[in-house]
Amino acid sequence: MPRIFVIFNPAARGEKSQRLRRFLESKAGPDVTLAPTERAGDATRLAAEADGIVVAAGGDGTINEVVNGLRLPGATLGVLPLGTANVFARELGIPLDLAAAWATLERGVTRVIDLGVAEFAGRQRFFAQLAGVGFDARAVRTANWELKKRFGPLSYVWAGLAALREQKDDVAVVAEDTGDTARGMAVMVGNGRRYGGPFRLFPDAQLDDGLLDVCVFERGGYGNALRHGFGVLCGRHTQQRGVRCFRSARFVCRAASPAPLELDGEDAGDVPVLFRLEPRALRVIAPV
């Protein structure tokens, strides 16, 4: 078995985190190194120093931190899903059960996927699964840890309702490679199909197709949010009035006033932002 380097947060609260700690301690040995984080940003630093299979034990935010520290190309990512939504794990078909996810790691079957890149505020960050500008990023900024612990995925519903109360300028989108343009209150970006958990917001997306899928919701308000929400649940949102979808390998988002940006479900900053793709940049362990 190849060496496994597991990055996790030992201070994370909640029963799932305690269960993870006990599980990892039972696996530690010559081929399994446990690398606990101590502060924000440690997961990125530890990933940069790691050898072997680098495992992100946590949610999509932990995965994002680890991916941004991996020595690419060449590094291999593993995932032990322990988050609120676990979108990337669901996309790859990684079991949400801890023992089954570990068995997937031990089998060591890999696939190669694209990585999204966001360039903003003079820096660049990778994202594995998704990004968003405007409404959904504002909800991410609102949904704190205590809210996630108490309500799980429903915490984003509450945060979304709070975000709807804020009237902000629309976000303008321009695709530099195709010429597509759009404007709306929320811009959703997908490397894979899923967004927010099991929901297939980008039904045609693939992690290795060389393109990002973009879905722009043009109008805000509770009525439109409810209509589009049902559309997503039914898989019909791409056909709804007020929804603009296209695919691009490189596009820019701007707004007249500050608009938040999220990457893999974590608050990252504000626009303007350039999104682009690094094709086949990451090797990741996933079920056959």
C-alpha positions as CSV (number, residue, x, y, z in Angstrom):
1,M,0.0,0.0,0.0
2,P,1.4,3.5,-0.9
3,R,2.0,5.9,1.9
4,I,-1.1,7.9,3.1
5,F,-0.8,11.4,4.6
6,V,-4.0,12.4,6.3
7,I,-4.7,16.1,6.9
8,F,-7.5,16.7,9.5
9,N,-8.6,19.3,12.0
10,P,-8.3,17.8,15.6
11,A,-10.1,20.8,17.1
12,A,-13.2,20.4,15.0
13,R,-16.3,20.1,17.2
14,G,-19.1,17.6,16.8
15,E,-19.5,13.8,17.0
16,K,-18.5,13.2,13.4
17,S,-15.1,14.9,14.1
18,Q,-14.5,12.9,17.3
19,R,-15.4,9.7,15.4
20,L,-13.0,10.6,12.7
21,R,-10.2,11.1,15.3
22,R,-10.8,7.7,16.8
23,F,-10.9,6.1,13.4
24,L,-7.7,7.7,12.2
25,E,-5.8,6.8,15.3
26,S,-6.7,3.1,14.7
27,K,-5.2,3.4,11.2
28,A,-2.0,5.2,12.1
29,G,1.2,3.3,11.4
30,P,4.4,3.2,9.2
31,D,2.3,3.8,6.0
32,V,-0.2,6.2,7.4
33,T,0.8,9.6,8.8
34,L,-1.7,11.8,10.6
35,A,-1.2,15.5,10.1
36,P,-3.4,17.6,12.4
37,T,-4.0,21.3,11.6
38,E,-3.6,23.9,14.2
39,R,-4.9,27.1,12.5
40,A,-6.4,28.3,9.3
41,G,-4.2,27.7,6.3
42,D,-2.3,24.8,7.9
43,A,-4.0,22.3,5.5
44,T,-2.5,24.1,2.5
45,R,1.0,24.2,4.1
46,L,0.8,20.5,5.1
47,A,-0.3,19.4,1.7
48,A,2.7,21.2,0.2
49,E,5.1,19.3,2.5
50,A,3.4,15.9,2.1
51,D,4.5,12.8,0.2
52,G,2.4,9.9,-1.1
53,I,-1.4,10.1,-1.2
54,V,-2.5,13.3,0.4
55,V,-5.9,12.8,2.1
56,A,-8.3,15.7,2.9
57,A,-10.4,14.5,5.9
58,G,-13.3,16.9,6.2
59,G,-15.7,18.8,4.0
60,D,-15.4,20.6,0.7
61,G,-13.6,23.6,2.4
62,T,-10.9,21.3,3.7
63,I,-10.5,19.7,0.2
64,N,-10.1,23.2,-1.2
65,E,-7.4,24.1,1.3
66,V,-5.5,20.8,0.5
67,V,-5.8,21.2,-3.2
68,N,-4.3,24.6,-3.1
69,G,-1.2,23.2,-1.4
70,L,-0.6,20.1,-3.5
71,R,2.5,19.9,-5.7
72,L,1.0,19.8,-9.1
73,P,1.2,18.0,-11.4
74,G,2.0,14.6,-9.8
75,A,0.3,14.7,-6.5
76,T,-2.6,12.3,-5.7
77,L,-5.6,13.5,-3.6
78,G,-7.7,11.2,-1.4
79,V,-10.9,12.2,0.3
80,L,-12.5,11.2,3.6
81,P,-15.9,13.1,3.5
82,L,-16.9,14.6,6.8
83,G,-18.5,17.9,5.8
84,T,-22.0,19.3,5.7
85,A,-22.7,18.8,1.9
86,N,-19.7,16.7,0.7
87,V,-20.4,17.8,-2.9
88,F,-17.0,16.7,-4.3
89,A,-17.2,13.3,-2.7
90,R,-20.7,12.8,-4.1
91,E,-19.5,13.9,-7.5
92,L,-16.8,11.2,-7.5
93,G,-19.0,8.5,-6.0
94,I,-16.9,8.3,-2.8
95,P,-18.9,6.6,0.0
96,L,-20.0,8.9,2.8
97,D,-19.4,6.1,5.3
98,L,-16.0,6.5,6.8
99,A,-14.9,2.8,6.7
100,A,-16.1,2.5,3.1
101,A,-14.3,5.7,2.1
102,W,-11.1,4.4,3.7
103,A,-11.4,1.1,1.7
104,T,-11.6,3.2,-1.5
105,L,-8.3,4.9,-0.5
106,E,-6.7,1.5,0.1
107,R,-7.7,0.3,-3.3
108,G,-5.9,3.3,-4.8
109,V,-7.8,3.5,-8.1
110,T,-7.2,7.0,-9.6
111,R,-8.7,9.2,-12.2
112,V,-7.5,12.5,-13.6
113,I,-9.7,15.6,-13.5
114,D,-9.6,19.3,-14.4
115,L,-9.1,22.0,-11.8
116,G,-10.9,25.3,-11.8
117,V,-8.9,28.5,-11.2
118,A,-10.1,31.8,-9.8
119,E,-7.8,34.8,-10.2
120,F,-8.8,37.8,-8.0
121,A,-7.2,40.5,-5.8
122,G,-3.8,39.8,-7.3
123,R,-3.7,36.1,-6.4
124,Q,-5.0,32.7,-7.7
125,R,-6.8,29.8,-6.1
126,F,-7.8,26.4,-7.3
127,F,-11.3,25.0,-6.8
128,A,-12.2,21.3,-7.3
129,Q,-15.9,21.2,-7.7
130,L,-17.7,24.6,-7.7
131,A,-17.6,28.3,-7.3
132,G,-20.2,31.1,-7.1
133,V,-20.5,34.9,-7.2
134,G,-23.3,37.0,-5.8
135,F,-26.3,35.5,-4.0
136,D,-25.0,32.0,-3.2
137,A,-21.6,33.4,-2.1
138,R,-23.4,35.8,0.2
139,A,-25.2,32.9,1.7
140,V,-21.9,31.0,2.2
141,R,-20.6,34.1,4.0
142,T,-23.6,34.1,6.3
143,A,-23.7,30.4,7.2
144,N,-21.3,30.0,10.1
145,W,-20.1,26.8,11.8
146,E,-22.7,26.9,14.6
147,L,-25.5,27.2,12.0
148,K,-24.1,24.3,10.0
149,K,-23.8,22.1,13.1
150,R,-27.4,22.8,14.2
151,F,-29.2,22.6,10.8
152,G,-26.8,20.7,8.5
153,P,-27.5,21.4,4.8
154,L,-30.6,23.4,5.8
155,S,-28.3,26.1,7.2
156,Y,-27.7,27.2,3.7
157,V,-31.5,27.6,3.2
158,W,-31.6,29.9,6.2
159,A,-28.5,31.8,5.0
160,G,-30.0,32.1,1.5
161,L,-33.2,33.7,2.9
162,A,-31.0,36.2,4.8
163,A,-29.1,36.9,1.6
164,L,-32.3,37.6,-0.4
165,R,-33.0,40.5,1.9
166,E,-29.9,42.3,0.7
167,Q,-30.4,44.2,-2.5
168,K,-27.2,44.3,-4.5
169,D,-26.0,45.1,-8.0
170,D,-26.1,42.4,-10.6
171,V,-23.0,40.5,-11.6
172,A,-21.9,40.8,-15.2
173,V,-20.4,37.8,-16.9
174,V,-18.3,37.8,-20.1
175,A,-16.8,34.6,-21.6
176,E,-13.5,35.5,-23.3
177,D,-13.4,32.3,-25.4
178,T,-16.9,32.1,-26.7
179,G,-18.3,35.6,-26.4
180,D,-21.2,34.6,-24.3
181,T,-22.5,37.3,-21.9
182,A,-25.0,37.3,-19.1
183,R,-26.0,39.4,-16.1
184,G,-27.8,38.3,-12.9
185,M,-28.0,38.3,-9.1
186,A,-26.2,34.9,-8.9
187,V,-23.5,33.2,-11.0
188,M,-23.0,29.5,-10.3
189,V,-19.9,27.8,-11.7
190,G,-19.4,24.1,-11.9
191,N,-16.5,21.8,-12.7
192,G,-18.7,18.9,-11.9
193,R,-22.5,18.4,-12.0
194,R,-23.4,18.8,-8.3
195,Y,-23.9,21.9,-6.3
196,G,-25.0,22.1,-2.6
197,G,-25.1,18.4,-2.1
198,P,-26.9,15.9,-4.3
199,F,-28.5,18.6,-6.6
200,R,-27.4,18.4,-10.3
201,L,-27.2,22.1,-11.1
202,F,-25.0,21.4,-14.1
203,P,-26.5,18.3,-15.7
204,D,-24.0,18.1,-18.6
205,A,-20.8,18.9,-16.7
206,Q,-17.9,16.5,-16.5
207,L,-14.8,16.8,-14.2
208,D,-12.5,16.1,-17.2
209,D,-14.1,17.8,-20.2
210,G,-11.9,20.9,-20.3
211,L,-14.8,23.3,-19.6
212,L,-16.5,25.1,-16.7
213,D,-20.3,25.1,-16.7
214,V,-21.9,28.5,-15.9
215,C,-25.5,29.0,-14.7
216,V,-26.7,32.6,-14.2
217,F,-29.9,33.4,-12.3
218,E,-31.0,36.8,-13.7
219,R,-33.6,37.9,-11.1
220,G,-33.7,38.1,-7.3
221,G,-36.6,38.1,-4.9
222,Y,-38.4,35.4,-2.9
223,G,-40.7,34.4,-5.7
224,N,-37.9,33.8,-8.2
225,A,-35.8,32.0,-5.6
226,L,-38.7,29.6,-4.9
227,R,-39.4,29.0,-8.6
228,H,-35.8,28.3,-9.4
229,G,-35.4,26.2,-6.3
230,F,-38.2,23.9,-7.4
231,G,-36.7,23.9,-10.9
232,V,-33.4,22.7,-9.5
233,L,-35.1,20.0,-7.4
234,C,-37.0,18.8,-10.6
235,G,-34.0,19.1,-12.9
236,R,-35.8,21.7,-15.0
237,H,-34.1,24.9,-14.0
238,T,-32.0,25.1,-17.2
239,Q,-35.3,25.5,-19.2
240,Q,-36.8,28.2,-17.0
241,R,-37.2,31.9,-17.9
242,G,-34.6,34.0,-16.2
243,V,-31.9,31.3,-16.2
244,R,-28.9,31.6,-18.6
245,C,-26.5,28.6,-19.0
246,F,-23.4,28.2,-21.1
247,R,-20.0,26.6,-21.0
248,S,-16.6,28.3,-21.1
249,A,-12.9,27.7,-20.3
250,R,-12.3,31.3,-19.4
251,F,-14.7,34.1,-18.3
252,V,-14.8,37.2,-16.1
253,C,-17.3,38.3,-13.4
254,R,-17.6,42.0,-12.4
255,A,-20.1,44.1,-10.4
256,A,-20.6,47.8,-9.8
257,S,-20.4,47.3,-6.0
258,P,-18.6,44.6,-4.0
259,A,-20.0,41.1,-4.7
260,P,-18.8,38.1,-2.7
261,L,-17.0,35.1,-4.2
262,E,-17.0,31.5,-2.9
263,L,-14.8,28.6,-3.9
264,D,-15.9,25.0,-3.0
265,G,-18.4,26.4,-0.5
266,E,-15.9,28.7,1.3
267,D,-15.8,32.5,1.4
268,A,-12.9,33.6,-0.7
269,G,-13.2,37.3,-1.3
270,D,-14.9,39.6,-3.8
271,V,-15.1,40.3,-7.5
272,P,-13.8,41.1,-10.0
273,V,-12.6,37.6,-10.7
274,L,-11.3,35.7,-13.7
275,F,-12.3,32.0,-13.9
276,R,-10.3,29.6,-16.0
277,L,-9.5,25.9,-16.2
278,E,-6.4,23.8,-15.7
279,P,-7.2,20.7,-17.8
280,R,-6.3,17.3,-16.3
281,A,-4.4,18.9,-13.5
282,L,-5.3,16.6,-10.5
283,R,-5.1,12.9,-9.9
284,V,-7.7,11.8,-7.3
285,I,-8.6,8.5,-5.8
286,A,-12.2,7.4,-6.6
287,P,-14.3,4.2,-6.9
288,V,-14.0,2.3,-10.1
